[in-house]
Amino acid sequence: MEIEASIPPPRIRFEKLCNSYALRILKFKENHAIKKAYIEEINEDREELATSSSSSSSPRNSTIRHLLQPKT
């Protein structure tokens, strides 16, 4: 049904919406509360990945790593 309507699968549409929202947040002013919270969360996740000695053992770390790596 999605193919007939030329609509991407739900997973791809959801990922696009998430990426669009993240970019929208980054366009907010530096003192915006949502942008501050978003950047703090990213920094905490990056620190957690850096200090983690076994990143593949934790499913949460692998999920975060997937989100932080750019897609080509």
Secondary structure, DSSP 8 states (H G I E B T S, - for coil): -TTTTT---HHHHHHHHHHHHHHHHHTS-TT-HHHHHHHHHHHHHHHHHHH-S-TTT-HHHHHHHHHHS---
